[in-house]
Amino acid sequence: MSLRTAYRTTTSLATRRIPAPRRGIAHAIEAAPVTLDISALDTPQIYASTSNDPWFNLSYEEWLFRNTPVTTPILFFYRNRPCVVIGRNQNPWKETTPRVLERDGIPLVRRRSGGGAVFHDLGNTNFSLLVPRALFSRSLGAYIILHGLQHGMDIPSARVNDRGDLVLRDDTTGADRKMSIPFV
């Protein structure tokens, strides 16, 4: 079986597609500092993995990156069982202690993209936002992620504040929790 066939078979079982935003994305990119041709973007596609396997989730992220038209914005939510994920340029002996990870049964997983070492577990939700670099803006990213949180992750209290931060209201305490978008 080819790798492509394996992905097609597996992804249909291990991800669910979230309905696209009902409104267009034009208002989300109006504040972008450059002139954008919004007609170049397709409707955002939002996926949530039902797998907790870090190798599957990172492979699926890579598959989406390689096989989705560049004009289709993608948001991919996933949770991994406990693991440490390192970027393609990270040295595992400088970033982690592989002996301790092995002793504790925590796998070390390398993603193909860059970035640092990060501990994942079921207590955090990870997301990947794939949009063309030339069309990316903080407001576009926030809009796509907000839609995914509200409609895909069933968090209707999610909102974007006037600084562009994603804010989640904790309904039990009434406190706001802020999520930053680390890319500009």
C-alpha positions as CSV (number, residue, x, y, z in Angstrom):
1,M,0.0,0.0,0.0
2,S,1.3,3.4,-0.9
3,L,1.8,6.1,1.7
4,R,-0.9,8.3,0.0
5,T,-3.4,5.4,0.1
6,A,-2.6,4.8,3.8
7,Y,-3.3,8.5,4.5
8,R,-6.6,8.6,2.7
9,T,-7.8,5.5,4.5
10,T,-6.6,6.6,7.9
11,T,-7.6,10.3,7.7
12,S,-11.2,9.5,7.0
13,L,-11.4,7.5,10.2
14,A,-9.3,9.8,12.5
15,T,-10.4,13.3,11.7
16,R,-13.7,15.1,11.4
17,R,-14.3,18.1,9.2
18,I,-15.8,21.2,10.8
19,P,-18.2,23.2,8.7
20,A,-16.7,26.2,7.0
21,P,-17.5,29.7,8.3
22,R,-20.9,31.0,7.2
23,R,-19.6,34.5,6.6
24,G,-16.8,35.4,4.3
25,I,-13.3,36.1,5.5
26,A,-13.2,39.5,3.9
27,H,-13.7,41.4,7.2
28,A,-10.9,39.4,8.9
29,I,-8.3,40.5,6.5
30,E,-9.4,44.1,6.0
31,A,-7.0,45.3,8.7
32,A,-4.0,43.6,7.0
33,P,-1.2,46.0,6.3
34,V,-0.9,45.0,2.7
35,T,-3.4,45.0,-0.1
36,L,-4.7,41.4,-0.4
37,D,-6.6,39.8,-3.2
38,I,-9.2,37.9,-1.1
39,S,-10.7,36.3,-4.2
40,A,-7.5,34.2,-4.3
41,L,-8.5,32.4,-1.1
42,D,-10.8,29.5,-1.0
43,T,-13.2,28.8,1.9
44,P,-11.2,27.8,5.0
45,Q,-11.1,24.1,5.8
46,I,-11.2,23.2,9.5
47,Y,-10.3,19.8,10.8
48,A,-10.2,18.2,14.3
49,S,-8.3,15.0,14.8
50,T,-9.9,12.2,16.8
51,S,-6.6,10.5,17.2
52,N,-4.2,11.1,20.2
53,D,-1.3,9.5,18.3
54,P,1.4,12.2,17.9
55,W,3.0,10.5,14.9
56,F,-0.4,10.4,13.1
57,N,-1.3,14.0,14.0
58,L,2.1,15.4,12.9
59,S,2.0,13.3,9.7
60,Y,-1.5,14.4,8.9
61,E,-0.4,18.0,9.5
62,E,2.4,17.5,7.0
63,W,0.1,15.7,4.6
64,L,-2.3,18.7,4.7
65,F,0.6,21.1,4.1
66,R,1.8,19.1,1.1
67,N,-1.5,18.2,-0.5
68,T,-3.8,21.2,0.0
69,P,-4.0,23.9,-2.6
70,V,-2.1,26.9,-1.5
71,T,-5.2,29.0,-1.8
72,T,-7.1,26.9,0.8
73,P,-6.6,28.1,4.4
74,I,-6.4,25.1,6.7
75,L,-6.9,24.9,10.5
76,F,-6.1,21.6,12.1
77,F,-6.8,21.0,15.8
78,Y,-5.3,18.0,17.6
79,R,-4.4,16.6,21.0
80,N,-1.5,14.2,21.6
81,R,-1.0,11.7,24.4
82,P,2.1,12.6,26.5
83,C,5.1,13.2,24.3
84,V,7.9,15.7,23.6
85,V,7.8,17.2,20.1
86,I,10.9,18.8,18.6
87,G,11.4,20.7,15.4
88,R,13.4,19.6,12.4
89,N,16.5,21.5,13.5
90,Q,16.5,20.7,17.2
91,N,19.2,18.5,18.8
92,P,17.3,16.0,21.0
93,W,20.4,15.8,23.4
94,K,20.4,19.6,23.9
95,E,16.7,20.1,24.2
96,T,15.7,17.0,26.2
97,T,17.1,14.2,28.2
98,P,16.3,11.1,26.0
99,R,17.3,8.7,28.8
100,V,14.7,10.2,31.2
101,L,12.0,10.3,28.5
102,E,12.6,6.6,27.8
103,R,12.5,5.8,31.5
104,D,9.2,7.6,31.9
105,G,7.7,6.1,28.7
106,I,7.4,9.5,27.0
107,P,8.1,9.4,23.3
108,L,10.3,11.9,21.5
109,V,8.7,12.9,18.2
110,R,10.2,15.1,15.5
111,R,8.0,17.3,13.3
112,R,9.2,18.4,9.9
113,S,8.6,22.1,10.5
114,G,10.8,24.2,12.7
115,G,10.2,25.4,16.2
116,G,11.4,24.4,19.6
117,A,10.9,21.5,22.0
118,V,7.3,21.3,23.4
119,F,5.6,18.9,25.8
120,H,2.2,17.7,24.6
121,D,-0.4,15.9,26.6
122,L,-4.2,15.5,26.6
123,G,-4.6,18.7,28.7
124,N,-3.7,21.0,25.8
125,T,-5.1,21.5,22.4
126,N,-2.7,22.1,19.6
127,F,-3.5,23.8,16.3
128,S,-1.8,24.3,13.0
129,L,-2.9,27.2,10.7
130,L,-1.8,26.8,7.1
131,V,-2.2,29.9,4.9
132,P,-0.1,31.4,2.2
133,R,2.7,33.5,3.8
134,A,1.9,36.5,1.6
135,L,-1.8,36.5,2.6
136,F,-1.3,35.9,6.3
137,S,-2.3,38.5,8.8
138,R,-2.9,38.3,12.5
139,S,-6.6,39.1,12.1
140,L,-7.1,36.4,9.4
141,G,-5.5,33.8,11.7
142,A,-7.5,34.9,14.7
143,Y,-10.8,34.8,12.6
144,I,-10.1,31.3,11.3
145,I,-9.1,30.0,14.8
146,L,-12.1,31.7,16.4
147,H,-14.5,30.0,14.0
148,G,-12.8,26.7,14.8
149,L,-13.1,27.2,18.5
150,Q,-16.7,28.3,18.4
151,H,-18.0,25.8,15.9
152,G,-15.6,22.9,15.9
153,M,-14.5,22.8,19.5
154,D,-17.9,24.0,20.8
155,I,-16.5,27.0,22.8
156,P,-19.1,29.7,22.0
157,S,-17.7,32.1,24.5
158,A,-14.4,32.4,22.5
159,R,-13.8,35.9,21.2
160,V,-11.1,38.2,19.8
161,N,-10.4,41.3,21.9
162,D,-9.4,44.7,20.6
163,R,-5.7,43.8,20.7
164,G,-6.3,40.7,18.5
165,D,-5.8,38.1,21.3
166,L,-8.1,35.1,21.4
167,V,-9.9,35.1,24.7
168,L,-11.8,32.2,26.2
169,R,-14.3,32.9,29.1
170,D,-14.3,30.3,31.8
171,D,-18.0,29.9,32.5
172,T,-17.5,28.4,35.9
173,T,-15.4,31.3,37.3
174,G,-16.2,34.1,34.8
175,A,-12.5,34.7,34.3
176,D,-11.0,35.3,30.9
177,R,-8.1,33.2,29.6
178,K,-6.0,34.7,26.9
179,M,-4.4,32.8,24.0
180,S,-1.7,34.5,22.0
181,I,-1.1,33.9,18.4
182,P,2.7,33.7,18.3
183,F,3.2,34.6,14.7
184,V,3.1,38.1,13.2
